[in-house]
Amino acid sequence: MVFQVVIPARYASSRLPGKPLADIHGKAMVVHVVERALQSGAQSVVVATDDARVQEVVSAAGYQVLMTSPDHASGTERLVEVVDTLGWADDTLVVNVQGDEPLLDPQYIRAVAQQLATHADAVMATLAHPIVEQGEFMNPNVVKVVCDAQGYAMYFSRAPIPWPRDALAGGQVLPADAPILRHIGLYAYRAGFLKTYAQLAPSPLEGCEMLEQLRVLWHGYRISLGIIAEAAAPGVDTPEDLARVRALLAS
């Protein structure tokens, strides 16, 4: 299986300015992410940024980087520009790896590419794992996903779905057999669909939930869902997250 990885790395961040260049034991965070992605077996790994400082650091480390428009509203739109610039064929498998995931397991990157490669009727693939803690289930910062019998996503939400009505009526714990899944924000696309995605009108669902993958479902396309056993390692959104990742890598 041949696939490419693109790492959108935007310098601006309201909670952690300059996040891609945050130092983690003498190496910029985005460089840690590139090295993880290369371990997945990807044919190429490209950092897509809108900032010359990120470009300089990635280039100095010896890795491929493309300058992209500062006007993109999402990482997905940045991927579209990369696909066009590099002239990738429509059937190219492209995995979007966030630039703030320095602990991401390379096996998950390969797994999401494989998920798409083996589901020809899907335009995208992503991953999820079972939720067992009630606090996680109720947390609106944790995105949940419901899938159908064939493993295609039916809906993504910040709300607790599906709701085990009888089990939770009296405040009990989550039933062990409930199909409750946490979405992991790792996506694989066919390059041709990325071009289509750029032309799709935003949906009211994505505006409500603030989840751009709902645009895909709204317009009738299929997203294949791979189930993994355990949670992915935490990403970095805040200074506290950065300190946690530094401690984990130190150990």
KELUMFI-77947 format. One line per 8 residues: number of its first residue (from 1); for each residue x, y, z of N, C-alpha, C. Coordinates in Angstrom, 2 decimals. Each point is the difference from the previous one (the first is absolute). Last residue first. Example, Ala and Ser with C-alpha at 12.3 -4.5 7.8 and 13.67 -1.06 7.14 Angstrom:
2 = 12.85/-2.25/7.08/0.82/1.19/0.06/-0.77/1.09/0.73 ~ 0.29/-5.72/-0.07/-0.89/1.19/0.00/0.90/1.20/0.00
% end
This chain:
251 = 10.41/10.39/29.81/-0.01/-1.28/0.70/0.12/-1.16/-0.98 ~ -0.22/4.52/-1.45/1.19/-0.10/0.85/0.09/-1.36/0.66 ~ -3.79/1.18/-2.58/1.15/-0.31/-0.84/1.28/-0.14/0.80 ~ -3.92/1.27/2.29/-0.17/-1.35/-0.55/1.19/-0.41/-0.87 ~ -0.22/4.42/1.73/0.25/-0.97/1.08/-0.09/-1.43/-0.53 ~ -1.06/3.52/-2.94/1.43/0.03/0.33/0.34/-1.03/1.06 ~ -4.51/0.61/-1.02/0.69/-0.71/-1.07/1.51/-0.01/0.26 ~ -2.68/2.49/2.94/-0.29/-1.44/0.15/0.75/-0.82/-1.04
243 = 0.19/4.71/-0.22/0.78/-0.48/1.15/-0.20/-1.50/0.19 ~ -2.61/2.10/-3.26/1.40/-0.02/-0.42/0.89/-0.53/1.12 ~ -4.57/0.74/0.87/0.19/-1.17/-0.86/1.46/-0.15/-0.40 ~ -1.18/3.84/2.35/-0.05/-1.16/0.88/0.19/-1.30/-0.78 ~ -0.37/4.12/-2.32/1.31/-0.13/0.66/0.05/-1.21/0.93 ~ -3.48/-0.51/-3.94/0.23/1.01/1.03/1.42/-0.14/0.57 ~ -1.69/-2.89/-3.46/-0.82/1.18/-0.25/0.33/1.15/0.93 ~ 1.76/-5.22/-1.91/0.40/1.21/0.73/-0.87/1.17/-0.43
235 = -0.86/-5.71/0.27/0.62/1.04/-0.79/0.31/1.21/0.86 ~ -0.42/-5.45/1.52/-0.56/1.36/-0.03/0.79/0.92/-0.91 ~ -0.48/-5.35/-0.96/0.72/0.86/0.94/-0.53/1.43/-0.12 ~ -3.38/-3.92/-1.23/1.25/0.55/-0.54/0.65/0.88/1.06 ~ -3.23/-4.19/1.32/0.03/1.41/-0.35/1.34/0.38/-0.59 ~ -1.66/-5.11/-0.52/0.36/0.96/1.05/-0.01/1.43/-0.53 ~ -1.22/-3.91/-2.71/-0.31/-0.43/1.36/0.19/1.09/1.05 ~ -1.64/0.75/-5.21/1.22/-0.42/0.67/-0.31/-0.23/1.48
227 = -2.78/0.40/-5.04/-0.07/-0.04/1.46/1.33/-0.50/0.55 ~ -1.86/2.68/-4.75/0.80/-1.09/0.56/-0.01/0.08/1.52 ~ -3.32/1.89/-4.25/0.49/0.17/1.37/0.78/-1.24/0.44 ~ -1.77/3.00/-4.74/0.23/-1.31/0.62/0.70/0.18/1.34 ~ -3.36/3.20/-3.10/1.25/0.01/0.78/0.12/-1.35/0.68 ~ -3.00/2.35/-4.44/0.22/-0.99/1.05/1.39/0.14/0.62 ~ -3.83/3.63/-2.47/1.19/-0.83/-0.21/0.23/-0.92/1.21 ~ -3.50/3.61/-0.69/-0.30/-1.36/-0.43/1.18/-0.91/-0.27
219 = -0.53/4.73/1.81/-0.12/-0.05/-1.47/-0.08/-1.43/-0.53 ~ 0.48/0.84/4.66/-1.13/0.82/-0.41/-0.25/-0.10/-1.50 ~ 3.87/-1.98/2.00/-1.21/-0.79/0.18/-1.23/0.76/-0.50 ~ 4.08/2.32/-0.11/0.09/-1.17/-0.88/-1.27/-0.84/0.08 ~ 0.57/3.67/2.91/-0.27/0.46/-1.37/-0.02/-1.17/-0.96 ~ 1.32/-0.56/4.51/-1.44/-0.11/-0.21/-0.41/0.54/-1.37 ~ 4.47/0.27/1.78/-0.29/-1.27/-0.68/-1.50/-0.19/-0.24 ~ 1.91/3.79/2.44/-0.06/0.13/-1.44/-0.29/-1.30/-0.73
211 = -1.37/2.20/4.82/0.68/-1.22/-0.44/-0.09/-0.06/-1.52 ~ -2.32/2.95/3.43/1.39/0.39/-0.27/0.85/-1.23/-0.30 ~ -4.91/0.39/0.82/0.88/-0.84/0.81/1.46/0.47/-0.06 ~ -3.35/2.38/-2.51/-0.56/-0.22/1.34/0.99/-0.71/0.90 ~ 1.00/0.69/-4.55/-0.02/1.29/0.67/-0.51/-0.11/1.42 ~ -0.06/-3.76/-2.79/1.38/0.30/0.40/0.08/1.35/0.69 ~ -4.21/-1.29/-1.67/0.43/-0.91/1.07/1.41/0.33/0.46 ~ -2.03/2.20/-3.75/-0.42/0.55/1.30/0.43/-0.88/1.16
203 = 2.99/0.01/-4.49/-1.32/-0.46/0.44/-0.38/0.66/1.32 ~ 3.25/1.50/-4.51/-0.04/-0.37/1.42/-1.42/-0.40/0.40 ~ 1.52/-0.67/-5.08/-0.48/1.06/0.88/0.04/-0.48/1.45 ~ 3.34/-1.79/-3.95/-1.24/-0.29/0.72/-0.39/1.18/0.90 ~ 4.09/-0.52/-2.72/-1.13/0.62/-0.69/-1.33/-0.19/0.73 ~ 4.21/-1.89/1.46/0.23/1.44/-0.06/-1.17/0.74/-0.65 ~ 0.14/-4.76/0.12/-0.33/0.58/1.30/0.13/1.52/-0.02 ~ 1.41/-2.53/-3.75/-1.46/0.11/0.09/-0.41/0.69/1.28
195 = 4.52/-1.00/-0.54/-0.38/1.07/-0.94/-1.51/0.22/0.00 ~ 1.64/-3.54/2.53/0.42/1.26/0.61/-0.35/1.18/-0.91 ~ -0.62/-4.40/-1.57/-1.10/0.51/0.82/0.38/1.29/0.72 ~ 3.24/-2.23/-2.63/-1.08/0.52/-0.85/-1.14/0.56/0.82 ~ 3.60/-2.25/2.15/0.36/1.35/-0.45/-1.09/0.62/-0.86 ~ -1.07/-3.43/3.90/0.46/-0.14/-1.37/0.23/1.41/-0.53 ~ 0.49/-1.03/5.30/-0.85/0.44/-1.10/0.54/-0.57/-1.31 ~ 0.27/-0.47/5.89/0.57/-0.35/-1.31/-1.02/0.40/-1.06
187 = 0.95/1.56/5.53/-0.79/-0.25/-1.20/0.86/-0.45/-1.17 ~ -0.59/0.93/5.74/1.00/-0.41/-0.98/-0.76/-0.44/-1.24 ~ -1.45/1.37/4.87/0.06/0.92/-1.13/1.14/-0.26/-0.96 ~ -3.22/-3.19/3.24/1.38/0.47/-0.02/0.18/0.82/-1.28 ~ -4.55/-1.52/3.17/0.65/0.24/-1.28/1.42/0.51/0.20 ~ -3.16/-3.28/3.17/0.65/1.31/-0.06/0.71/0.14/-1.34 ~ -4.42/-3.21/1.63/1.32/0.14/-0.59/0.48/1.45/0.04 ~ -3.85/-4.06/1.72/0.36/1.40/0.20/1.45/0.19/-0.40
179 = -3.82/-3.81/0.26/0.90/0.34/-1.12/0.38/1.48/0.03 ~ -1.25/-3.54/4.22/-0.53/1.11/-0.80/0.99/0.39/-1.10 ~ 0.41/-3.42/3.63/-0.26/-0.42/-1.38/-0.56/1.13/-0.87 ~ 1.03/0.42/4.76/1.23/-0.44/-0.67/-0.22/-0.32/-1.47 ~ -2.82/3.75/2.83/0.02/-1.46/-0.21/1.20/-0.41/-0.83 ~ -0.04/4.37/3.27/-0.21/-0.42/-1.38/-0.02/-1.52/-0.11 ~ -1.46/1.98/4.71/1.18/0.11/-0.87/-0.35/-0.47/-1.41 ~ -3.93/2.09/3.09/0.97/-1.08/0.07/1.17/0.24/-0.96
171 = -4.25/2.63/1.06/1.35/0.49/0.27/1.05/-1.08/0.09 ~ -4.74/-0.53/-1.16/0.19/0.17/1.43/1.39/0.46/0.37 ~ -1.21/-0.62/-4.56/-1.19/0.63/0.56/0.17/0.27/1.49 ~ 3.01/-2.26/-3.27/0.36/1.26/0.63/-1.18/0.71/0.65 ~ -0.42/-4.24/-2.28/1.14/-0.16/0.89/0.32/1.28/0.76 ~ -3.44/-0.07/-3.34/-0.38/-0.75/1.20/1.15/-0.07/1.00 ~ 0.80/2.27/-4.22/-1.11/0.57/0.78/-0.26/-0.72/1.31 ~ 4.25/0.88/-3.14/-0.56/-1.24/0.57/-1.13/0.34/0.99
163 = 1.99/2.75/-4.44/-0.35/0.15/1.42/-0.63/-1.30/0.51 ~ 3.92/0.89/-4.03/-1.44/-0.17/0.23/-0.30/0.02/1.50 ~ 2.50/3.46/-0.45/-0.78/-0.89/-0.87/0.74/-1.30/-0.21 ~ 0.27/5.09/2.63/0.17/-1.42/0.34/-0.95/-0.88/-0.83 ~ 2.03/4.75/-1.93/-0.99/-0.48/0.97/0.24/-1.48/0.31 ~ 2.34/2.38/-3.34/0.58/0.29/1.31/-0.94/-0.45/1.12 ~ 0.23/-2.29/-5.08/-0.59/1.02/0.86/0.84/0.22/1.25 ~ -0.90/-2.71/-5.27/1.00/0.40/1.00/-0.63/1.09/0.86
155 = -2.01/-4.24/-3.43/-0.02/1.36/0.54/1.14/0.17/1.00 ~ -0.44/-3.82/-2.95/-1.34/0.54/-0.18/-0.07/1.46/0.49 ~ 4.13/-3.56/-1.93/-0.45/1.00/0.96/-1.40/0.49/-0.36 ~ 1.77/-4.98/-1.14/0.07/1.35/-0.55/-0.60/0.99/0.99 ~ 0.30/-5.01/0.28/1.14/0.74/0.50/0.18/1.37/-0.65 ~ -3.59/-3.44/-0.49/1.15/-0.22/-0.88/1.23/0.79/0.42 ~ -4.24/0.35/2.28/0.40/-1.41/0.08/1.22/-0.31/-0.86 ~ -0.40/5.07/1.58/-1.02/-0.97/-0.39/0.57/-1.42/0.04
147 = 1.51/4.41/3.21/0.17/-0.61/-1.32/-1.09/-1.02/-0.27 ~ 1.50/4.68/3.20/-0.88/-1.17/-0.10/0.15/-0.56/-1.40 ~ 3.06/3.42/3.57/-0.43/-0.38/-1.34/-0.86/-1.27/0.09 ~ 2.22/4.56/3.18/-0.50/-1.35/-0.12/-0.45/-0.29/-1.44 ~ 3.55/3.59/2.78/-0.91/-0.22/-1.11/-0.38/-1.48/-0.08 ~ 1.63/3.50/4.04/0.24/-1.34/-0.54/-1.04/-0.26/-1.08 ~ -0.19/3.90/2.56/1.26/0.09/-0.73/0.42/-1.33/-0.59 ~ -3.88/0.54/2.83/-0.24/0.53/-1.35/1.27/0.21/-0.81
139 = -1.21/-3.68/4.05/0.84/1.17/-0.29/-0.23/0.50/-1.43 ~ -1.90/-4.05/2.14/-0.77/1.22/0.19/0.76/1.26/-0.41 ~ 2.04/-4.36/-0.18/-1.22/-0.06/-0.81/-0.78/1.32/0.07 ~ 3.73/-0.65/2.79/0.44/0.20/-1.38/-1.21/0.05/-0.93 ~ -0.77/-1.06/4.48/0.41/1.39/-0.12/0.43/0.34/-1.41 ~ -1.06/-4.50/1.13/-1.18/0.83/-0.16/0.36/1.48/-0.15 ~ 3.04/-4.26/-1.55/-0.17/0.89/1.14/-1.17/0.96/-0.25 ~ 1.51/-3.20/-3.25/-0.41/-0.77/1.17/-0.25/0.89/1.22
131 = 0.46/-0.10/-5.86/-0.01/0.81/1.21/-0.51/-0.84/1.15 ~ 2.50/-1.48/-4.94/-1.10/-0.05/0.96/0.21/0.95/1.18 ~ 2.07/1.24/-4.84/0.22/-1.06/0.99/-1.14/0.03/1.02 ~ 1.50/1.70/-5.52/-0.70/0.22/1.27/0.38/-1.12/0.95 ~ 1.32/2.53/-5.30/0.12/-1.01/1.04/-0.82/0.38/1.24 ~ -0.14/0.89/-5.81/0.47/0.54/1.26/-0.02/-1.11/1.03 ~ -0.60/1.33/-5.77/0.02/-0.97/1.09/0.53/0.71/1.24 ~ -2.41/1.14/-5.32/0.84/0.32/1.15/0.00/-1.18/0.95
123 = -2.40/-0.19/-3.94/0.89/1.06/-0.47/0.98/0.42/1.09 ~ -2.68/-4.90/-1.24/0.14/1.12/0.93/0.94/1.03/-0.61 ~ -1.00/-4.29/-1.99/-1.19/0.85/-0.09/0.02/1.15/1.00 ~ 3.46/-3.42/-0.28/-0.01/0.78/-1.24/-1.19/0.94/-0.11 ~ 2.91/-2.47/3.83/-1.42/0.37/-0.12/-0.15/0.96/-1.18 ~ 4.26/-1.68/1.53/-0.83/-1.22/-0.07/-1.49/0.30/-0.06 ~ 3.35/3.47/0.38/0.42/-0.82/-1.14/-0.90/-1.22/-0.19 ~ -0.53/2.88/3.79/-0.52/0.58/-1.23/0.33/-0.87/-1.21
115 = 1.69/-1.33/4.15/-1.45/0.01/0.09/-0.62/0.56/-1.28 ~ 4.67/0.18/0.57/-0.47/-1.35/-0.36/-1.52/-0.08/0.01 ~ 2.01/3.95/1.54/0.21/-0.13/-1.45/-0.51/-1.35/-0.50 ~ -0.02/0.73/4.59/-1.06/0.79/-0.62/0.15/0.00/-1.52 ~ 3.29/-2.26/2.58/-1.31/-0.65/0.13/-1.10/0.80/-0.69 ~ 4.47/1.71/0.34/-0.12/-1.05/-1.01/-1.39/-0.66/0.03 ~ 0.87/3.14/3.29/0.06/0.68/-1.31/-0.16/-1.03/-1.11 ~ 0.39/-1.57/4.36/-1.33/0.56/-0.24/-0.05/0.72/-1.34
107 = 4.10/-1.74/1.60/-0.88/-1.08/-0.44/-1.40/0.51/-0.30 ~ 3.40/2.83/1.91/0.07/-0.15/-1.46/-0.91/-1.10/-0.53 ~ -0.90/2.93/4.47/0.54/-1.31/-0.36/0.03/-0.14/-1.52 ~ 0.27/4.72/2.87/-0.87/-0.86/-0.80/0.70/-1.30/-0.40 ~ 1.46/4.09/2.60/0.02/-1.35/0.58/-0.82/-0.99/-0.82 ~ 0.41/4.79/-0.98/1.36/-0.55/0.03/0.11/-1.40/0.60 ~ -3.62/3.51/-2.06/-0.13/-1.39/0.49/1.38/-0.67/0.08 ~ -1.65/4.41/-1.95/0.14/0.06/1.47/-0.16/-1.37/0.65
99 = -0.51/1.08/-4.79/1.35/0.39/0.39/0.23/0.12/1.48 ~ -3.47/-3.38/-2.83/0.07/1.31/0.62/1.42/0.30/0.49 ~ -1.52/-3.11/-4.20/0.50/-0.14/1.37/0.15/1.40/0.60 ~ -2.44/-2.66/-4.42/0.15/1.30/0.66/0.41/-0.25/1.45 ~ 0.43/-3.01/-4.78/-0.35/0.01/1.42/0.34/1.37/0.58 ~ -1.09/-2.35/-5.11/0.63/1.10/0.73/-0.47/-0.04/1.45 ~ 0.22/-3.01/-4.98/-0.47/0.00/1.38/0.80/1.04/0.78 ~ -1.24/-0.27/-5.49/1.04/0.03/1.04/-0.64/0.04/1.38
91 = -2.20/0.14/-4.46/-0.11/-1.19/0.84/1.10/-0.07/1.08 ~ -0.29/3.61/-3.30/-1.24/-0.03/0.78/-0.10/-1.20/0.94 ~ 4.87/2.01/-1.31/-1.13/-0.60/-0.72/-1.21/-0.13/0.93 ~ 3.84/3.84/0.66/-0.30/-1.39/0.33/-1.23/-0.48/-0.75 ~ 2.83/4.37/0.08/-0.55/-0.72/-1.14/-0.31/-1.46/0.28 ~ 1.77/3.89/2.75/0.85/-1.15/-0.29/-0.55/-0.88/-1.13 ~ -2.39/3.92/1.42/1.38/0.43/-0.24/0.88/-1.17/-0.42 ~ -4.53/-0.81/1.30/0.09/0.71/-1.28/1.45/0.36/-0.34
83 = -0.85/-1.99/4.18/-0.32/-0.95/-1.07/0.14/0.66/-1.36 ~ 0.44/2.76/3.77/1.16/-0.89/-0.14/-0.23/-0.98/-1.15 ~ -3.55/2.82/1.21/1.06/0.75/-0.68/1.23/-0.86/-0.22 ~ -3.53/-1.81/2.48/-0.40/0.15/-1.40/1.09/0.73/-0.78 ~ 0.43/-0.40/4.69/0.33/-1.23/-0.71/-0.33/0.10/-1.48 ~ -1.30/3.49/2.85/1.45/0.05/-0.23/0.46/-1.25/-0.75 ~ -4.44/0.23/1.42/0.20/0.89/-1.14/1.49/0.12/-0.33 ~ -1.13/-2.43/3.81/-0.42/-0.72/-1.19/0.19/0.85/-1.25
75 = 0.75/1.82/4.33/1.10/-0.82/-0.46/-0.34/-0.76/-1.26 ~ -2.62/4.58/0.83/0.20/-1.27/0.70/1.22/-0.72/-0.55 ~ -1.45/4.32/-1.55/-0.81/-0.05/1.22/0.22/-1.27/0.79 ~ 3.37/2.99/-3.47/-0.78/-1.23/0.16/-0.73/0.00/1.34 ~ 3.18/3.39/-1.81/-1.44/0.25/0.01/-0.85/-1.24/0.18 ~ 4.94/0.69/-0.60/-0.42/0.28/1.37/-1.51/0.14/0.15 ~ 2.90/-3.10/-3.73/-0.71/1.25/0.23/-0.35/0.20/1.48 ~ 4.26/-3.03/-1.05/-1.37/0.03/-0.51/-0.66/1.31/0.41
67 = 5.14/-2.77/-0.48/-0.71/1.19/0.45/-1.38/0.01/-0.66 ~ 3.05/-4.46/1.10/-0.57/0.88/-1.01/-0.64/1.20/0.67 ~ 3.95/-4.24/1.01/-0.97/0.96/0.50/-0.47/0.87/-1.17 ~ 3.28/-4.69/1.63/-0.71/0.71/-1.05/-1.07/0.92/0.60 ~ 4.76/-1.37/2.55/-1.28/-0.58/-0.40/-0.73/0.90/-0.99 ~ 4.27/0.59/2.72/0.16/-0.88/-1.15/-1.27/-0.62/-0.52 ~ 1.08/3.42/3.53/0.04/-1.37/0.52/0.10/-1.03/-1.13 ~ -0.47/4.60/-0.97/1.30/-0.17/0.65/0.15/-1.41/0.57
59 = -4.16/1.29/-1.88/1.03/-0.15/-1.03/1.37/-0.27/0.61 ~ -3.54/0.97/2.92/-0.20/-1.31/-0.62/1.06/-0.25/-1.07 ~ -0.01/4.23/2.08/0.36/-1.05/0.96/-0.13/-1.38/-0.62 ~ -1.35/3.79/-2.55/1.44/0.01/0.24/0.43/-1.14/0.91 ~ -4.64/0.74/-0.83/0.70/-0.48/-1.19/1.49/-0.12/0.25 ~ -2.60/2.01/3.30/-0.20/-1.46/-0.02/0.73/-0.60/-1.19 ~ 0.04/4.61/0.24/0.77/-0.54/1.12/-0.13/-1.52/0.08 ~ -2.52/2.58/-3.17/1.39/-0.22/-0.41/0.84/-0.57/1.12
51 = -5.38/-0.75/-0.76/0.92/0.86/0.72/1.45/-0.35/-0.34 ~ -4.21/-2.30/-1.08/-0.21/1.35/-0.53/0.99/0.98/0.61 ~ -0.09/-5.75/-1.15/-0.05/1.09/0.96/-0.28/1.33/-0.70 ~ 0.50/-5.77/-0.33/-0.64/1.11/-0.71/-0.21/1.13/0.99 ~ 3.23/-4.75/-0.64/-0.56/0.99/0.92/-0.56/1.14/-0.83 ~ 0.89/-5.36/-1.29/0.12/1.40/-0.39/-0.64/0.86/1.10 ~ 1.91/-5.29/-1.39/-0.59/0.78/1.09/0.27/1.46/-0.31 ~ -0.16/-5.16/-2.83/0.54/1.34/0.23/-0.74/0.65/1.16
43 = -0.60/-4.58/-0.87/0.93/0.24/-1.10/0.65/1.38/0.13 ~ -1.64/-2.81/4.35/-0.52/0.87/-1.06/1.06/0.20/-1.08 ~ 0.18/-2.52/4.32/0.21/-0.62/-1.31/-0.57/0.82/-1.13 ~ 0.33/0.95/4.89/-1.22/-0.71/-0.41/0.17/-0.74/-1.32 ~ 3.26/2.96/2.19/0.03/-1.36/0.51/-1.22/-0.82/-0.41 ~ 0.38/4.65/-1.00/0.91/-0.77/-0.84/0.09/-1.45/0.44 ~ -2.50/3.08/2.61/-0.67/-0.32/-1.25/0.88/-0.83/-0.92 ~ 1.82/1.65/4.05/-1.02/-1.03/0.27/-0.66/-0.44/-1.31
35 = 2.93/3.58/-0.26/0.74/-1.23/0.24/-0.94/-1.16/0.33 ~ -1.82/4.34/-0.53/0.52/-0.51/-1.27/0.70/-1.34/0.20 ~ -1.40/2.28/3.85/-1.14/-0.56/-0.73/0.45/-0.57/-1.34 ~ 3.17/2.28/2.64/-0.37/-1.26/0.65/-1.13/-0.68/-0.78 ~ 1.10/4.26/-1.34/1.03/-0.94/-0.45/-0.23/-1.36/0.65 ~ -2.71/3.63/1.29/-0.36/-0.46/-1.33/1.01/-0.99/-0.54 ~ 0.82/2.10/4.22/-1.08/-0.99/0.04/-0.34/-0.53/-1.38 ~ 4.98/1.69/1.04/-1.32/0.60/-0.18/-1.07/-1.09/-0.06
27 = 4.59/-0.59/2.77/-0.51/-0.22/-1.35/-1.40/0.60/-0.10 ~ 2.68/-0.36/4.10/0.94/0.46/-1.00/-0.44/-0.15/-1.44 ~ -2.81/-1.30/3.81/1.32/-0.60/0.16/0.93/0.30/-1.18 ~ -4.17/2.06/-0.82/-0.17/-1.23/0.78/1.34/-0.71/0.00 ~ -2.29/5.17/-1.38/1.16/-0.87/0.22/-0.37/-1.19/0.87 ~ -3.06/2.97/-3.60/0.22/-0.21/1.44/1.11/-1.03/0.20 ~ -2.05/1.61/-4.22/1.42/0.15/0.31/0.29/-0.16/1.50 ~ -4.48/-0.20/-1.92/0.82/-0.98/-0.73/1.48/0.04/0.37
19 = -3.15/3.24/2.06/-0.05/-1.40/0.45/0.87/-0.96/-0.81 ~ -0.97/5.10/0.44/1.23/-0.62/-0.48/0.07/-1.48/0.27 ~ -3.44/2.28/3.08/0.61/0.63/-1.17/1.33/-0.67/-0.38 ~ -4.33/-1.57/2.72/1.43/-0.27/0.09/0.69/0.57/-1.25 ~ -4.68/0.66/0.76/0.35/-0.52/1.33/1.50/-0.26/0.18 ~ -1.90/1.65/-4.14/-0.46/0.91/1.06/0.44/-0.47/1.38 ~ 2.60/-0.58/-4.70/-0.86/-0.81/0.85/-0.41/0.87/1.18 ~ 3.10/0.01/-5.06/-0.88/0.70/0.94/-0.85/-0.99/0.77
11 = 2.90/-1.59/-3.43/0.77/0.59/1.09/-0.90/0.61/1.06 ~ -0.99/-4.34/-3.20/-0.27/1.44/0.04/0.69/0.60/1.22 ~ 0.11/-4.62/-3.03/0.66/0.58/1.18/-0.15/1.51/-0.05 ~ -1.57/-5.19/-2.37/-0.27/1.45/0.05/0.59/0.56/1.30 ~ 1.30/-4.46/-2.77/-0.10/0.51/1.36/-0.26/1.51/-0.08 ~ -0.38/-4.82/-3.22/0.12/1.45/0.03/-0.24/0.47/1.43 ~ 1.35/-4.89/-2.84/-0.42/0.70/1.20/0.21/1.49/-0.18 ~ -0.85/-4.71/-3.37/0.75/1.22/0.32/-0.54/0.58/1.31
3 = 0.16/-5.30/-2.44/-0.76/1.16/0.46/0.95/1.14/0.35 ~ -0.55/-5.52/-2.06/0.74/1.26/-0.10/-0.90/1.14/0.48 ~ 0.41/-5.75/0.54/-0.84/1.20/0.00/0.88/1.25/0.00
% end
